[in-house]
Amino acid sequence: RYSHDVQNHPVLFQLLVEQIALCYQKLYGFPQEQV
């Protein structure tokens, strides 16, 4: 059911992904050496 909800709300899913990415970036910083 979860994947079905994601398919119905791709914009909300995208916003969730962006929020997770921002939080991860704030916590870990994404060192350029490891990109």
C-alpha positions in Angstrom: 0.0 0.0 0.0 2.9 2.3 0.7 4.3 2.2 -2.8 0.7 2.7 -4.2 0.4 5.9 -2.1 3.8 7.1 -3.4 2.7 6.6 -7.0 -0.5 8.7 -6.3 1.5 11.5 -4.7 4.9 11.8 -6.5 5.2 15.5 -5.5 4.8 14.7 -1.8 7.4 11.9 -2.2 9.8 14.3 -3.9 9.4 16.8 -1.1 10.1 14.1 1.4 13.2 13.0 -0.4 14.4 16.6 -0.5 13.8 17.1 3.2 15.8 13.9 4.0 18.6 15.0 1.7 18.8 18.5 3.4 18.8 16.9 6.8 21.6 14.5 5.8 23.6 17.3 4.2 23.3 19.3 7.5 24.4 16.3 9.6 27.2 14.9 7.4 28.2 17.7 5.0 28.9 15.6 1.9 32.7 15.9 1.7 33.7 16.7 -1.8 36.6 14.1 -1.6 34.0 11.3 -1.4 31.7 12.4 -4.2 
